Amino acid sequence: MKRRIKIVLLIFIPLFVGGMAFLTNPSPTEYHQYMKQSAGEDKPTEFQVEHVNFYMFSAYTPIAYGEYGITHIGVFGRFFPISDGQFDYPVWLEPFH
């Protein structure tokens, strides 16, 4: 009986977490709102966004004046910076570009 519960939990928990990540994957509109909220007065209000959707999370990189900014991962309705603003395209995103 305990083994059966463990097997069910090992299947259910990853499916539940994956489903929640899929349902709460932030949209490009939410990213624009996040950037406008976190941007200071000296940052441009109009910028392009490189968006790669992985369905359970998304990668967003702003492009202003032809330069790439800080890449963010959007997951569970939140955004996390994953680069230091290297001003070039992230190497790990090249295959999806």
MDTraj code that builds the backbone (N, CA, C; nanometers):
import mdtraj as md
import numpy as np

residues = "MET LYS ARG ARG ILE LYS ILE VAL LEU LEU ILE PHE ILE PRO LEU PHE VAL GLY GLY MET ALA PHE LEU THR ASN PRO SER PRO THR GLU TYR HIS GLN TYR MET LYS GLN SER ALA GLY GLU ASP LYS PRO THR GLU PHE GLN VAL GLU HIS VAL ASN PHE TYR MET PHE SER ALA TYR THR PRO ILE ALA TYR GLY GLU TYR GLY ILE THR HIS ILE GLY VAL PHE GLY ARG PHE PHE PRO ILE SER ASP GLY GLN PHE ASP TYR PRO VAL TRP LEU GLU PRO PHE HIS".split()
xyz = np.array([
    [0.0811, -0.1196, 0.0000],
    [0.0000, 0.0000, 0.0000],
    [0.0857, 0.1265, 0.0000],
    [0.1913, 0.1301, 0.0835],
    [0.2778, 0.2475, 0.0884],
    [0.3491, 0.2680, -0.0447],
    [0.3883, 0.1583, -0.1069],
    [0.4560, 0.1688, -0.2363],
    [0.3628, 0.2295, -0.3409],
    [0.2376, 0.1902, -0.3370],
    [0.1403, 0.2419, -0.4329],
    [0.1192, 0.3926, -0.4127],
    [0.1146, 0.4362, -0.2884],
    [0.0995, 0.5788, -0.2591],
    [0.2205, 0.6557, -0.3097],
    [0.3399, 0.6008, -0.2899],
    [0.4617, 0.6668, -0.3380],
    [0.4602, 0.6804, -0.4895],
    [0.4187, 0.5757, -0.5578],
    [0.4145, 0.5790, -0.7042],
    [0.3135, 0.6832, -0.7519],
    [0.1966, 0.6869, -0.6894],
    [0.0946, 0.7849, -0.7268],
    [0.1467, 0.9263, -0.7031],
    [0.2125, 0.9494, -0.5890],
    [0.2665, 1.0819, -0.5596],
    [0.3785, 1.1196, -0.6558],
    [0.4630, 1.0238, -0.6917],
    [0.5715, 1.0518, -0.7860],
    [0.5191, 1.0875, -0.9245],
    [0.4005, 1.0433, -0.9563],
    [0.3393, 1.0786, -1.0846],
    [0.2570, 1.2070, -1.0711],
    [0.1783, 1.2185, -0.9644],
    [0.0868, 1.3308, -0.9476],
    [0.1589, 1.4629, -0.9232],
    [0.2574, 1.4644, -0.8363],
    [0.3238, 1.5905, -0.7999],
    [0.3911, 1.6567, -0.9204],
    [0.4728, 1.5858, -1.0002],
    [0.5310, 1.6525, -1.1184],
    [0.4256, 1.6988, -1.2190],
    [0.3196, 1.6208, -1.2370],
    [0.2128, 1.6631, -1.3284],
    [0.1421, 1.7874, -1.2760],
    [0.1188, 1.7938, -1.1464],
    [0.0539, 1.9100, -1.0865],
    [0.1416, 2.0340, -1.0996],
    [0.2701, 2.0214, -1.0661],
    [0.3622, 2.1354, -1.0749],
    [0.3768, 2.1805, -1.2204],
    [0.3907, 2.0859, -1.3123],
    [0.4005, 2.1205, -1.4543],
    [0.2745, 2.1876, -1.5058],
    [0.1587, 2.1388, -1.4641],
    [0.0328, 2.2006, -1.5044],
    [0.0180, 2.3417, -1.4506],
    [0.0579, 2.3614, -1.3259],
    [0.0511, 2.4957, -1.2675],
    [0.1490, 2.5902, -1.3377],
    [0.2679, 2.5411, -1.3712],
    [0.3642, 2.6246, -1.4435],
    [0.3082, 2.6629, -1.5803],
    [0.2438, 2.5677, -1.6482],
    [0.1847, 2.5956, -1.7787],
    [0.0730, 2.6997, -1.7676],
    [-0.0122, 2.6851, -1.6678],
    [-0.1262, 2.7763, -1.6527],
    [-0.0858, 2.9156, -1.6066],
    [0.0261, 2.9283, -1.5366],
    [0.0682, 3.0586, -1.4845],
    [0.1859, 3.1166, -1.5619],
    [0.2138, 3.0636, -1.6807],
    [0.3219, 3.1159, -1.7644],
    [0.2878, 3.2595, -1.8046],
    [0.3702, 3.3584, -1.7663],
    [0.3368, 3.4985, -1.7951],
    [0.3383, 3.5296, -1.9449],
    [0.2498, 3.6191, -1.9842],
    [0.2387, 3.6601, -2.1241],
    [0.3323, 3.7774, -2.1524],
    [0.3569, 3.8078, -2.2810],
    [0.4372, 3.9261, -2.3140],
    [0.3773, 4.0559, -2.2590],
    [0.2450, 4.0650, -2.2521],
    [0.1814, 4.1840, -2.1949],
    [0.2190, 4.1994, -2.0476],
    [0.2195, 4.0894, -1.9747],
    [0.2589, 4.0942, -1.8334],
    [0.4051, 4.1342, -1.8188],
    [0.4892, 4.0896, -1.9130],
    [0.6304, 4.1284, -1.9077],
    [0.6459, 4.2788, -1.9319],
    [0.5723, 4.3323, -2.0285],
    [0.5768, 4.4768, -2.0545],
    [0.5341, 4.5549, -1.9303],
    [0.4294, 4.5093, -1.8634],
    [0.3851, 4.5761, -1.7407],
    [0.4929, 4.5683, -1.6331],
    [0.5561, 4.4520, -1.6203],
    [0.6639, 4.4348, -1.5221],
    [0.7798, 4.5296, -1.5518],
    [0.8183, 4.5393, -1.6791],
    [0.9309, 4.6258, -1.7160],
    [0.8975, 4.7732, -1.6927],
    [0.7773, 4.8147, -1.7273],
    [0.7388, 4.9544, -1.7052],
    [0.7326, 4.9864, -1.5564],
    [0.6908, 4.8911, -1.4760],
    [0.6834, 4.9118, -1.3320],
    [0.8230, 4.9188, -1.2700],
    [0.9162, 4.8372, -1.3189],
    [1.0496, 4.8324, -1.2587],
    [1.1477, 4.9311, -1.3220],
    [1.1106, 4.9910, -1.4363],
    [1.2022, 5.0826, -1.5055],
    [1.2037, 5.2193, -1.4383],
    [1.3207, 5.2816, -1.4424],
    [1.3327, 5.4174, -1.3896],
    [1.2986, 5.5199, -1.4960],
    [1.3152, 5.6461, -1.4632],
    [1.2834, 5.7548, -1.5556],
    [1.3769, 5.7583, -1.6760],
    [1.5009, 5.7120, -1.6595],
    [1.5987, 5.7227, -1.7673],
    [1.5901, 5.6095, -1.8684],
    [1.5052, 5.5103, -1.8450],
    [1.4937, 5.3983, -1.9382],
    [1.3882, 5.4296, -2.0434],
    [1.4069, 5.3784, -2.1660],
    [1.3093, 5.4073, -2.2718],
    [1.1757, 5.3403, -2.2425],
    [1.0687, 5.4089, -2.2775],
    [0.9365, 5.3517, -2.2551],
    [0.8982, 5.2551, -2.3662],
    [0.9559, 5.2725, -2.4827],
    [0.9278, 5.1837, -2.5950],
    [1.0480, 5.0929, -2.6170],
    [1.0242, 4.9640, -2.6141],
    [1.1314, 4.8691, -2.6386],
    [1.0720, 4.7445, -2.7023],
    [1.1546, 4.6740, -2.7775],
    [1.1137, 4.5470, -2.8357],
    [1.1481, 4.4373, -2.7364],
    [1.0811, 4.3252, -2.7493],
    [1.1074, 4.2135, -2.6591],
    [1.1277, 4.0871, -2.7405],
    [1.2371, 4.0202, -2.7153],
    [1.2616, 3.8868, -2.7711],
    [1.1963, 3.7883, -2.6753],
    [1.0963, 3.7151, -2.7224],
    [1.0181, 3.6245, -2.6374],
    [1.0325, 3.4824, -2.6892],
    [1.0759, 3.3915, -2.6014],
    [1.0831, 3.2494, -2.6347],
    [0.9933, 3.1761, -2.5357],
    [0.8906, 3.1086, -2.5877],
    [0.7939, 3.0397, -2.5024],
    [0.8294, 2.8918, -2.4932],
    [0.8548, 2.8456, -2.3718],
    [0.8822, 2.7044, -2.3461],
    [0.7601, 2.6362, -2.2839],
    [0.6457, 2.7014, -2.2852],
    [0.5155, 2.6559, -2.2374],
    [0.5046, 2.6454, -2.0856],
    [0.6061, 2.5984, -2.0155],
    [0.6013, 2.5984, -1.8693],
    [0.6726, 2.7205, -1.8123],
    [0.7527, 2.7847, -1.8937],
    [0.8161, 2.9112, -1.8587],
    [0.8516, 2.9814, -1.9880],
    [0.8834, 3.1094, -1.9791],
    [0.9201, 3.1876, -2.0967],
    [1.0457, 3.2669, -2.0679],
    [1.1222, 3.2942, -2.1728],
    [1.2411, 3.3789, -2.1616],
    [1.2124, 3.5097, -2.2345],
    [1.2412, 3.6207, -2.1694],
    [1.2178, 3.7539, -2.2244],
    [1.3478, 3.8330, -2.2201],
    [1.3838, 3.8929, -2.3339],
    [1.5016, 3.9791, -2.3408],
    [1.4607, 4.1100, -2.4070],
    [1.4713, 4.2223, -2.3350],
    [1.4372, 4.3511, -2.3964],
    [1.5462, 4.3965, -2.4928],
    [1.5045, 4.4630, -2.5995],
    [1.5976, 4.5177, -2.6973],
    [1.5681, 4.6669, -2.7081],
    [1.6649, 4.7484, -2.6689],
    [1.6504, 4.8938, -2.6765],
    [1.7726, 4.9504, -2.7465],
    [1.7496, 5.0333, -2.8460],
    [1.8581, 5.0950, -2.9233],
    [1.9502, 4.9899, -2.9858],
    [1.8953, 4.8752, -3.0239],
    [1.9731, 4.7705, -3.0879],
    [2.0587, 4.6877, -2.9937],
    [2.0467, 4.7079, -2.8639],
    [2.1254, 4.6342, -2.7647],
    [2.0333, 4.5450, -2.6818],
    [2.0813, 4.4240, -2.6513],
    [2.0049, 4.3318, -2.5681],
    [2.0259, 4.3653, -2.4214],
    [1.9188, 4.3623, -2.3445],
    [1.9258, 4.3933, -2.2020],
    [1.9280, 4.2680, -2.1168],
    [1.8821, 4.2810, -1.9950],
    [1.8832, 4.1709, -1.8986],
    [1.7737, 4.0712, -1.9341],
    [1.8114, 3.9453, -1.9504],
    [1.7161, 3.8395, -1.9810],
    [1.6456, 3.7969, -1.8528],
    [1.5133, 3.7809, -1.8628],
    [1.4328, 3.7363, -1.7497],
    [1.3629, 3.6056, -1.7857],
    [1.3475, 3.5198, -1.6868],
    [1.2661, 3.3995, -1.7000],
    [1.1327, 3.4291, -1.6329],
    [1.0247, 3.4036, -1.7036],
    [0.8910, 3.4193, -1.6472],
    [0.8339, 3.2827, -1.6149],
    [0.8074, 3.2589, -1.4867],
    [0.7532, 3.1302, -1.4435],
    [0.6651, 3.1528, -1.3208],
    [0.5551, 3.0812, -1.3132],
    [0.4594, 3.0924, -1.2028],
    [0.4140, 3.2370, -1.1814],
    [0.3991, 3.3128, -1.2903],
    [0.3491, 3.4491, -1.2826],
    [0.4492, 3.5513, -1.2316],
    [0.5771, 3.5146, -1.2214],
    [0.6809, 3.6055, -1.1714],
    [0.7965, 3.6082, -1.2702],
    [0.8820, 3.7087, -1.2563],
    [0.9972, 3.7250, -1.3445],
    [1.1253, 3.7249, -1.2620],
    [1.2240, 3.6503, -1.3113],
    [1.3524, 3.6383, -1.2432],
    [1.4640, 3.6708, -1.3420],
    [1.5533, 3.7651, -1.3094],
    [1.6650, 3.7954, -1.4000],
    [1.7646, 3.6799, -1.4013],
    [1.8109, 3.6443, -1.5206],
    [1.9081, 3.5353, -1.5312],
    [2.0362, 3.5801, -1.5995],
    [2.0470, 3.7090, -1.6307],
    [2.1702, 3.7605, -1.6894],
    [2.2033, 3.8930, -1.6225],
    [2.3233, 3.9394, -1.6461],
    [2.3681, 4.0654, -1.5877],
    [2.3616, 4.1794, -1.6875],
    [2.2816, 4.1656, -1.7909],
    [2.2748, 4.2688, -1.8933],
    [2.4002, 4.2682, -1.9780],
    [2.4304, 4.1531, -2.0345],
    [2.5549, 4.1349, -2.1080],
    [2.5549, 4.2074, -2.2423],
    [2.4433, 4.2635, -2.2824],
    [2.4302, 4.3395, -2.4066],
    [2.4647, 4.2582, -2.5306],
    [2.4432, 4.1307, -2.5227],
    [2.4453, 4.0450, -2.6399],
    [2.3405, 3.9370, -2.6159],
    [2.3098, 3.8617, -2.7182],
    [2.2045, 3.7623, -2.7053],
    [2.2550, 3.6458, -2.6209],
    [2.1747, 3.5947, -2.5258],
    [2.2191, 3.4828, -2.4426],
    [2.2527, 3.3606, -2.5271],
    [2.3665, 3.3004, -2.5001],
    [2.4155, 3.1876, -2.5795],
    [2.3176, 3.0708, -2.5756],
    [2.2604, 3.0433, -2.4600],
    [2.1728, 2.9267, -2.4489],
    [2.0405, 2.9464, -2.5222],
    [2.0064, 3.0707, -2.5614],
    [1.8841, 3.0948, -2.6375],
    [1.9083, 3.0984, -2.7884],
    [2.0335, 3.0921, -2.8315],
    [2.0663, 3.0983, -2.9749],
    [1.9889, 2.9962, -3.0590],
    [1.9771, 2.8687, -3.0166],
    [1.9037, 2.7735, -3.1014],
    [1.7577, 2.8109, -3.1242],
    [1.6992, 2.8932, -3.0368],
    [1.5587, 2.9306, -3.0487],
    [1.5399, 3.0637, -3.1189],
    [1.6484, 3.1328, -3.1530],
    [1.6445, 3.2666, -3.2121],
    [1.6117, 3.2593, -3.3590],
])
top = md.Topology()
chain = top.add_chain()
for i, resn in enumerate(residues, 1):
    res = top.add_residue(resn, chain, resSeq=i)
    for name in ("N", "CA", "C"):
        top.add_atom(name, md.element.get_by_symbol(name[0]), res)
traj = md.Trajectory(xyz[None], top)
